[in-house]
Amino acid sequence: MADVLVDTSVWIEFFRKHEPCYGIVARLIDEERVCCVGLILAELMQGAKSEKELSVLGDFPHVFPFLPETPQLWEDAGRLSFAMRRKGLTIGLADCFIAKAAAAGRAQLATLDSHFDALRKPAKITLFPLS
């Protein structure tokens, strides 16, 4: 089974204990299928509401494997963002990076962000079903 890169939008729902994300992510954690990237961790830390939340998030690198982040991956994300803009779609660099990281790491992407539907083919990602 493929690893699953859990996007910020899904983590937020998980931490709020909102279904179906809570149950799905809990199962993926139990199955040791969750992976992460530094950008998602930084986004979650930026939105933390307390020192306690920051502390929990600070454990991520000890709990989940992180996909490698290379200069080539950032270049690929920039090129993807450029290509999407040329098609008339403005998709943030963060989302392009997350998509390229998932593709490079051969991980499925669990997200609630509709931008990733447009990135599915150009980034060659597989979206993890959340329903």
N, C-alpha and C positions, 0 to 999 in steps of 0.2 A: 504494500500500500504506500502511496506517495505521502510525503510530508505535506503539511498544510501551513501556508503562511497566513496568519490571522491578521487582517488589516485593522487599523485603528477603530474604524466604525463598528466592527464586530466586538472588539475588546470592550468598548464603551458599553455596549448592550450586555455583554457578559458580566462586567463589574456591577451593572445595575440589576443583574439577575433577571433580565428580560428574556423570555422565550421567543423564538426557539434558540437564539444564540447561546443562552446560558447552558442549556443541555448539550448542544452540539459541541461547544468548546470544551465543556467538562469531559465529554466522552473522548474528544481528541487528545486532551491532556492525559487522561487515563491510558490511552493507547500509545502515548509518547510519539504523537505525530505532529505536534505543534513546533513550528520554527519561527524565527523572528529576524528582523533586520534593525540596525541601529536607528534608522529614521522613524520606524514605528514606535520604538521605545521612547525616542525623544518627543514624538508627538504626544504620547500618553503622559510622559512626565510633565510636559508643558501644561497639560490640562488637569494635573492632579489638584485635588482640593485640600490636601493636608499632608503633613509630614509622614503620617502613617501610610497614605497612599504612595507617596514617593518611596518609602522604604520597601513596600511590596514590589513596586516596579523595579527597584534597584536589584531585586533578586532575579529578574528575568535572565541576565547572562549566566547565572548559575543553574537555572532550571531548564532553559530552552536552548537548543543549538541555534546559532546565528549563521545565516547565509553569508558567504564571503562578499565583501564589498571592495571592489577593485576600481582603479581609475578607468579601466575599459568599461565597466558596468555603468559608471557615471557618464561616460561618453555615449554609450548606447542609449541611455535614458535621454540625454540631450538631443540625440539624433531622432529618437522616437517623438519627442515633444515637437521638434522642428517639423517632422513629417506630418504630424497630426494637425499642426497649425496650417500647413500648406493645403490640407484637405478641408480647412475651415472649422476645425474643432480645437478649441483651446482647452487643453488638459494640463493641469499643473505638473511641474517637474517632479514633485514628490510622488504623484501617482504613476508617472512614467517610470521613475526609478523602482518603485515597488513592483510594478509589472515586470520590468526587466530582471529584477532580482529573483522573482518567483520563477521566471522562465529559465534563467541561468542555473538556478538551484533545483530545477525539475520538481518544484513544489506547486501544488494547487493553491489557488488564492481564495480565501474566504473573505468576502467583502459585502457591504451594503451600498457601496458607492457605485452609482450607475455609470460613471466614467469608464469603469473597467469593461463594460460591455463593448464599448467602442475600441478598447485596447486589446480585446481578446485575440483577434486575428493578427494585427500588426505586431504585437508583442509575443505572439505565440504562447499565450497563457491558457490554462484550464481553470475555470472558476469552480470552486467547491460549492455544491448545492447547500443552501441554508434553509430549505423547506422540506 
